[in-house]
């Protein structure tokens, strides 16, 4: 089995607040050393997702996009390391961010635009892909777990995503 293979869940939200509530529900499952990779077009809700995730971990201060600082750190139930690799020109610049140290910090690392650096990331991660829906605030959120840690939590992921699961076969059942 390829270590990048995993199960996929689909959720749908219709507001920024709903996307944040979904992220907060997922944060309740977070464990030290977790890696969450965020993907999606500009404006799809990656930062809003991190805000909700941070809120779910008890972060009290405002979470903003680290586009220009590259890494922001927040204190919650677990340390939250919010990384944005949008402005990185080369994969080699990822090394300068100290990602390996962040992953060893017993916190949670959330990386916006992380799909651009997937080859440099550990195989154990949760990928969150946000795409635009029909209405302005509608989002489809595709969660793909990869690696043993997230796969072991699949039943909990399904339960956490259930309130936002789409109807029919594309709901919160693993694919």
Backbone bond lengths (Angstrom), bond angles and torsions (degrees), N, CA, C in turn:
res aa  C-N    CA-C-N  psi(-1)  N-CA   C-N-CA  omega(-1)  CA-C   N-CA-C  phi
1 X - - - 1.464 - - 1.532 109.06 -
2 X 1.281 114.95 133.17 1.470 120.52 176.24 1.526 108.75 -67.78
3 X 1.344 118.93 131.38 1.466 119.95 -179.49 1.517 113.43 -62.25
4 X 1.320 118.33 -17.49 1.470 120.79 178.08 1.530 111.79 -85.91
5 X 1.355 117.47 -11.89 1.453 120.05 177.56 1.520 109.31 -68.44
6 X 1.299 116.39 152.44 1.457 119.39 178.60 1.504 110.29 -173.17
7 X 1.304 115.67 -169.68 1.454 122.01 179.34 1.527 109.31 -98.05
8 X 1.324 115.27 154.70 1.459 121.21 -177.71 1.523 109.94 -124.72
9 X 1.324 115.94 137.41 1.454 123.73 175.53 1.523 108.18 -123.55
10 X 1.329 116.29 150.47 1.464 120.68 178.68 1.520 109.00 -124.66
11 X 1.326 115.79 132.59 1.459 122.47 176.63 1.522 108.41 -130.51
12 X 1.322 115.25 160.16 1.459 120.16 178.12 1.522 109.21 -134.08
13 X 1.336 115.13 137.61 1.460 120.73 176.41 1.523 108.32 -126.27
14 X 1.337 115.00 158.15 1.469 118.61 -178.30 1.524 112.66 -124.03
15 X 1.333 116.40 12.44 1.466 120.18 177.00 1.527 108.73 -160.43
16 X 1.317 115.32 162.65 1.461 120.63 175.89 1.526 109.07 -59.77
17 X 1.329 116.18 -42.30 1.464 120.86 -178.85 1.527 111.02 -62.71
18 X 1.321 117.58 -38.87 1.467 120.43 178.43 1.526 110.91 -66.73
19 X 1.327 116.53 -38.51 1.469 120.03 176.27 1.522 109.48 -63.05
20 X 1.317 117.11 -40.65 1.461 120.97 178.70 1.529 111.48 -67.11
21 X 1.332 117.73 -37.87 1.475 120.17 177.72 1.522 111.02 -66.70
22 X 1.324 117.36 -39.53 1.460 121.21 175.96 1.530 109.55 -59.87
23 X 1.326 116.69 -46.96 1.465 121.03 179.90 1.526 111.04 -62.31
24 X 1.334 117.61 -39.93 1.465 121.19 178.93 1.531 110.26 -63.76
25 X 1.323 116.96 -38.66 1.463 120.43 177.38 1.528 110.49 -63.26
26 X 1.316 117.03 -40.49 1.464 120.56 177.68 1.524 111.24 -67.71
27 X 1.330 117.12 -34.84 1.463 121.12 -179.91 1.527 111.33 -61.97
28 X 1.323 117.02 -27.69 1.466 119.42 178.80 1.525 111.43 -63.16
29 X 1.318 117.55 -18.43 1.464 122.64 179.36 1.522 112.58 -94.85
30 X 1.323 117.16 -5.58 1.465 121.51 -173.68 1.520 111.76 -63.42
31 X 1.326 113.83 142.84 1.461 122.37 178.14 1.525 108.63 -129.24
32 X 1.327 117.07 156.50 1.468 119.71 177.27 1.526 111.25 -54.90
33 X 1.330 115.46 134.53 1.459 121.24 179.03 1.510 114.74 89.75
34 X 1.333 117.76 0.01 1.468 120.24 -179.75 1.520 111.29 -67.27
35 X 1.315 114.16 146.92 1.455 122.91 176.38 1.518 108.37 -123.76
36 X 1.337 116.22 125.52 1.456 122.55 177.35 1.522 107.01 -120.61
37 X 1.323 115.40 121.27 1.462 122.40 -178.48 1.522 107.73 -103.63
38 X 1.331 116.29 123.77 1.462 121.70 -178.72 1.516 110.15 -105.57
39 X 1.325 115.43 132.60 1.455 121.52 -179.36 1.527 108.81 -134.01
40 X 1.307 115.54 154.25 1.460 120.78 177.83 1.509 109.90 148.86
41 X 1.318 114.78 162.75 1.453 120.57 -179.96 1.530 111.28 -64.75
42 X 1.313 115.48 163.94 1.456 122.22 174.95 1.528 108.78 -55.83
43 X 1.323 116.73 127.99 1.461 120.88 178.97 1.510 115.07 84.96
44 X 1.332 118.02 5.28 1.464 120.94 -176.96 1.531 112.77 -76.39
45 X 1.332 117.81 -16.99 1.459 119.49 176.45 1.517 115.69 118.17
46 X 1.314 117.43 18.62 1.466 120.24 -179.24 1.528 111.35 -62.34
47 X 1.325 117.29 -47.64 1.466 119.99 179.63 1.525 110.45 -66.77
48 X 1.311 118.52 -39.89 1.469 121.18 176.81 1.529 110.40 -59.47
49 X 1.327 116.52 -38.99 1.462 120.90 177.26 1.535 109.66 -61.90
50 X 1.327 117.22 -46.96 1.470 120.93 179.85 1.526 109.86 -62.04
51 X 1.333 117.74 -38.71 1.461 120.56 178.72 1.528 110.55 -60.15
52 X 1.319 116.70 -45.70 1.458 120.48 178.52 1.518 112.20 -66.32
53 X 1.316 116.40 -39.86 1.465 121.41 179.18 1.533 109.39 -62.74
54 X 1.324 115.64 -45.46 1.462 120.06 177.78 1.516 111.64 -61.44
55 X 1.323 116.68 -43.52 1.459 120.86 178.05 1.527 109.95 -59.43
56 X 1.340 116.30 -40.39 1.454 121.28 178.58 1.520 112.96 -65.23
57 X 1.314 116.69 -22.72 1.469 121.78 176.63 1.528 112.16 -95.83
58 X 1.329 116.53 5.39 1.453 120.00 176.66 1.514 115.42 85.44
59 X 1.331 118.11 17.49 1.463 120.86 176.10 1.530 107.46 -70.93
60 X 1.328 116.22 123.89 1.455 120.76 -176.45 1.516 114.77 -93.30
61 X 1.319 117.18 -22.99 1.459 119.64 -177.56 1.532 110.95 -87.42
62 X 1.328 117.01 159.21 1.471 119.82 179.03 1.532 111.19 -64.27
63 X 1.317 115.30 138.23 1.462 121.56 176.82 1.521 107.42 -102.54
64 X 1.324 115.62 124.90 1.458 121.04 179.90 1.524 109.40 -120.79
65 X 1.302 116.16 163.87 1.456 120.58 179.49 1.522 110.55 -67.48
66 X 1.338 116.61 130.72 1.466 119.14 178.66 1.532 112.76 -91.30
67 X 1.336 117.27 33.98 1.459 121.03 -175.93 1.520 112.48 -53.21
68 X 1.314 117.71 -40.58 1.465 120.06 -176.57 1.524 113.07 -95.70
69 X 1.337 117.55 -24.81 1.463 120.54 178.20 1.526 110.96 -92.81
70 X 1.310 117.71 -15.96 1.465 126.92 -179.87 1.522 114.08 72.98
71 X 1.330 119.22 -40.49 1.468 121.14 -179.54 1.527 109.45 -137.28
72 X 1.323 115.78 129.07 1.462 122.27 172.64 1.523 106.83 -120.47
73 X 1.312 117.10 143.43 1.459 120.77 178.31 1.520 109.34 -121.20
74 X 1.341 115.17 140.54 1.454 122.08 -177.96 1.525 109.16 -133.30
75 X 1.333 115.63 152.53 1.453 121.61 179.71 1.524 109.15 -103.15
76 X 1.321 115.58 128.36 1.453 122.74 176.14 1.518 108.36 -151.30
77 X 1.334 117.07 -158.37 1.463 120.90 176.03 1.522 110.28 -52.53
78 X 1.314 115.39 -37.35 1.463 124.08 170.44 1.522 106.53 -126.73
79 X 1.332 118.67 149.37 1.463 118.87 172.91 1.537 109.97 -59.78
80 X 1.315 116.72 139.45 1.461 122.35 178.87 1.521 108.11 -112.84
81 X 1.322 115.95 121.41 1.464 122.35 176.85 1.524 106.89 -109.20
82 X 1.321 116.25 111.14 1.456 123.28 -177.26 1.527 107.56 -102.66
83 X 1.315 115.81 115.38 1.463 122.18 -174.53 1.528 108.73 -117.20
84 X 1.318 116.73 141.74 1.464 122.12 175.42 1.523 107.36 -129.01
85 X 1.322 116.43 116.06 1.473 120.12 -177.22 1.532 112.01 -103.18
86 X 1.322 116.93 14.29 1.468 121.72 -177.78 1.529 112.38 -54.98
87 X 1.309 117.59 -41.70 1.463 121.85 -174.04 1.527 114.24 -88.37
88 X 1.322 117.36 -1.66 1.462 118.46 179.27 1.523 109.93 -71.28
89 X 1.308 115.92 132.60 1.458 120.91 -177.91 1.513 113.82 -86.84
90 X 1.330 116.61 -28.48 1.461 120.75 -176.76 1.519 109.83 -138.63
91 X 1.321 116.19 150.09 1.456 120.47 177.92 1.525 111.66 -59.03
92 X 1.318 117.00 -31.22 1.463 119.80 -178.42 1.529 111.73 -62.70
93 X 1.339 118.00 -22.92 1.458 121.39 179.30 1.527 112.18 -68.86
94 X 1.334 116.80 -18.70 1.459 121.17 178.87 1.524 109.91 -61.99
95 X 1.308 116.88 -36.05 1.467 121.50 179.94 1.521 110.16 -59.62
96 X 1.330 116.45 -38.70 1.463 121.02 -179.55 1.528 113.02 -66.10
97 X 1.334 117.13 -21.58 1.462 120.44 179.85 1.522 112.05 -72.97
98 X 1.322 117.74 -19.21 1.458 121.25 -177.82 1.516 112.80 73.73
99 X 1.338 116.84 35.76 1.460 120.31 -178.86 1.519 112.59 -58.04
100 X 1.306 117.90 -40.54 1.468 119.06 -178.60 1.528 110.48 -60.95
101 X 1.326 117.50 -38.33 1.455 120.64 177.69 1.527 111.17 -67.22
102 X 1.331 116.60 -40.12 1.463 120.25 178.57 1.530 110.52 -63.02
103 X 1.330 116.76 -40.52 1.461 120.72 -179.62 1.524 112.20 -69.05
104 X 1.315 116.99 -24.80 1.466 121.17 178.73 1.525 112.56 -90.51
105 X 1.316 118.02 6.21 1.461 123.12 -171.12 1.525 114.19 -90.07
106 X 1.320 118.98 7.62 1.461 123.15 -177.65 1.523 112.64 62.24
107 X 1.320 116.29 23.47 1.450 120.94 175.30 1.522 109.69 -113.69
108 X 1.305 115.37 -164.92 1.460 123.07 176.20 1.522 107.31 -115.60
109 X 1.325 116.82 134.86 1.455 122.15 178.46 1.525 108.29 -110.44
110 X 1.321 116.85 123.85 1.459 122.83 175.26 1.514 107.28 -115.42
111 X 1.333 117.30 124.21 1.456 121.64 -174.95 1.524 110.58 -117.85
112 X 1.337 116.12 110.82 1.465 120.38 173.71 1.525 108.78 -73.43
113 X 1.315 116.17 139.54 1.459 124.28 -177.00 1.536 110.19 65.29
114 X 1.322 116.05 22.27 1.459 121.74 -176.15 1.514 114.75 -62.93
115 X 1.328 117.58 -21.01 1.468 119.54 178.28 1.525 111.02 -63.34
116 X 1.328 117.25 -21.62 1.471 121.09 179.29 1.526 112.12 -71.79
117 X 1.334 116.31 -19.56 1.465 119.36 -177.56 1.535 111.63 -121.24
118 X 1.315 117.85 18.77 1.471 120.76 -178.82 1.525 113.81 -49.34
119 X 1.338 119.45 -41.09 1.467 118.24 -179.06 1.532 113.88 -60.98
120 X 1.323 117.04 -19.91 1.465 120.59 -177.82 1.523 112.77 -97.60
121 X 1.331 116.76 0.27 1.459 121.01 -175.01 1.526 111.15 -101.59
122 X 1.331 116.05 155.90 1.462 118.96 174.87 1.529 110.30 -61.03
123 X 1.323 116.12 157.82 1.464 121.29 -177.42 1.524 112.42 -74.36
124 X 1.322 118.36 -19.05 1.460 122.29 -176.99 1.521 109.01 -92.37
125 X 1.343 116.16 103.66 1.458 119.92 -176.76 1.510 110.79 -158.41
126 X 1.322 115.26 167.60 1.453 122.97 171.00 1.519 106.19 -116.25
127 X 1.333 116.05 118.86 1.462 120.28 176.90 1.516 108.54 -95.80
128 X 1.319 116.17 130.60 1.461 123.00 179.37 1.521 106.70 -118.89
129 X 1.329 116.08 112.16 1.472 121.10 -179.49 1.524 108.29 -109.75
130 X 1.336 115.49 119.31 1.459 121.40 -179.77 1.520 109.26 -104.47
131 X 1.325 116.02 130.05 1.469 120.51 177.20 1.522 109.23 -129.36
132 X 1.316 115.26 153.47 1.461 121.83 179.75 1.517 110.63 -69.40
133 X 1.338 115.38 144.60 1.454 121.74 175.57 1.519 110.34 -103.64
134 X 1.320 115.75 -161.98 1.459 121.63 -176.66 1.526 111.55 -69.37
135 X 1.327 117.11 -53.54 1.466 120.90 179.05 1.538 109.27 -82.15
136 X 1.328 115.89 162.78 1.469 121.08 -175.39 1.526 114.12 -52.83
137 X 1.328 117.22 -42.18 1.463 120.50 -175.90 1.520 113.92 -98.06
138 X 1.331 117.87 0.68 1.462 121.14 178.43 1.521 110.38 -71.07
139 X 1.328 115.55 136.80 1.454 120.93 176.24 1.528 109.23 -136.63
140 X 1.308 114.61 142.82 1.453 121.05 167.44 1.517 105.61 -102.53
141 X 1.320 115.67 129.54 1.457 121.77 -177.74 1.525 107.48 -117.09
142 X 1.327 115.82 111.65 1.455 120.91 179.56 1.518 107.57 -102.86
143 X 1.322 115.03 122.25 1.465 122.17 -179.72 1.517 108.26 -107.18
144 X 1.324 116.05 125.56 1.464 120.37 177.88 1.516 107.93 -123.62
145 X 1.327 114.56 117.45 1.462 119.01 177.86 1.513 108.82 -90.91
146 X 1.308 115.47 139.77 1.463 121.12 177.37 1.519 108.18 -138.14
147 X 1.296 116.15 141.36 1.459 120.63 -179.45 1.511 111.58 90.79
148 X 1.300 115.09 164.37 1.475 121.64 -173.36 1.526 113.56 -65.02
149 X 1.326 118.10 -41.39 1.459 120.53 -173.82 1.529 112.05 -60.26
150 X 1.318 117.01 -50.20 1.464 119.71 -178.76 1.521 111.37 -73.60
151 X 1.324 118.49 -34.15 1.462 120.41 178.25 1.526 111.05 -64.62
152 X 1.326 117.73 -34.75 1.467 120.80 177.13 1.527 110.93 -64.45
153 X 1.313 116.99 -25.32 1.467 121.31 -179.05 1.526 112.59 -97.12
154 X 1.322 117.60 14.55 1.464 120.38 -174.62 1.528 112.19 -57.38
155 X 1.314 119.06 -45.01 1.471 120.35 -179.80 1.529 110.16 -60.51
156 X 1.315 117.11 -40.31 1.465 120.95 178.06 1.523 111.31 -68.24
157 X 1.335 117.24 -37.47 1.468 120.66 176.58 1.524 110.54 -62.41
158 X 1.326 116.43 -45.04 1.472 120.49 178.99 1.521 110.08 -58.59
159 X 1.328 116.54 -44.77 1.464 121.07 179.96 1.526 111.74 -64.48
160 X 1.334 116.84 -42.47 1.466 120.76 -179.15 1.525 111.88 -65.12
161 X 1.322 117.06 -35.17 1.464 122.30 -176.18 1.530 111.96 -85.07
162 X 1.322 117.92 -17.14 1.466 122.59 -173.00 1.533 115.05 -47.61
163 X 1.340 120.18 -43.15 1.472 118.57 -179.27 1.537 114.05 -62.56
164 X 1.316 117.55 -19.33 1.465 121.42 -178.20 1.519 112.39 -112.12
165 X 1.326 116.06 7.40 1.469 120.08 -176.98 1.521 109.96 -67.38
166 X 1.324 114.13 138.97 1.455 118.69 175.25 1.512 110.02 -71.52
167 X 1.292 117.65 160.55 1.463 120.77 179.16 1.517 109.45 -79.75
168 X 1.317 114.53 157.09 1.462 120.11 176.73 1.505 112.33 81.16
169 X 1.331 115.57 -156.73 1.460 120.73 -172.49 1.512 113.73 -73.71
170 X 1.319 118.76 -11.15 1.465 120.01 179.80 1.518 112.09 -97.70
171 X 1.317 117.32 20.13 1.456 121.81 -178.77 1.507 111.97 -77.45
172 X 1.325 115.89 -151.32 1.456 121.22 -172.99 1.507 113.94 -84.36
173 X 1.293 117.71 10.66 1.463 118.46 175.18 1.524 108.94 -77.62
174 X 1.334 116.11 141.32 1.469 118.09 179.02 1.514 111.04 -60.64
175 X 1.332 116.07 143.69 1.453 121.58 176.69 1.509 108.61 -98.31
